[in-house]
Amino acid sequence: MWWMMQSKKKEILTLIENLESLQGEIAPVDRQRLSKIAKIASYFVVLLSCFYPSLWVIGHILFNQSRCPFDSQNLDMKSTIIPKIAYEYGSAYVNHYVYFTFTTFYLLICLIVANSLNDKKRHRIQAFRLYKNVLKMFEDIEDTLSPFMLFLFARMLAVFFLFIYQMLYAVRLRNWPLINMSIPYFFINAVLMIIIVLSTDRVQKKTDKFRLSLYQYIELNSILNGEHLRILEDWRHLKLTAWGVFAIKKSVILATGAWLFTYSIAFLQFPS
């Protein structure tokens, strides 16, 4: 994901600059709240990035536990703890920090756009200007960040798939420490997926509601105005997807849960 972000660096910076057009629509109280959320989120990124490698280092010290069955890189590190610590924290940036940072960045964008649409009295011209800015933001988010979202969800599904495999592997071999170390990372990714989906779904619904509210500014004798008619078709652009593969809505959570259940049952059919 780091290389993908480098290739889209210019577009991401442009997206951040375009967010400034929405600052005037956010109330001071909401702006302060968003600032606090951003600070707390940055602390959580560092904490979560250090949590997982620390978990495996503790598991190595207490249980002499490696990341079986796939982590063959650790097989020659059991004799000393120093290479283990260096490996875990050295790989934390690549494996976790960039991943959590992008997730937080996407969530903050959704919060900023959603808060700019909070109900308040606006002049007709101001409302339509805000709508155009938000519509442009949706297009920029979709063009710039949707490939990252596909990678993000693919990574989460890989984590869930690995968790199912590790759980069955640990239960059959009675390797209880492996279960204890796999559950927290699964839980973190599950919570992040739910938060991302709910936040993205919320901003889409809120923007569509704002689009429909614009009809109060349309006079009867101007209903055939081309600009007003375009509002009827803009719902197609007010959606956020994972690179066009699927729309990020609440149904994604249900589909992921069904996928986990199906593959869990399938894995149980394999003999020990």
Summary of the structure (lengths in Angstrom):
residues: 272
radius of gyration: 22.8
end to end distance: 35.9
largest distance: 82.0
contacts: 752
relative contact order: 0.12
helix: 83%
strand: 1%
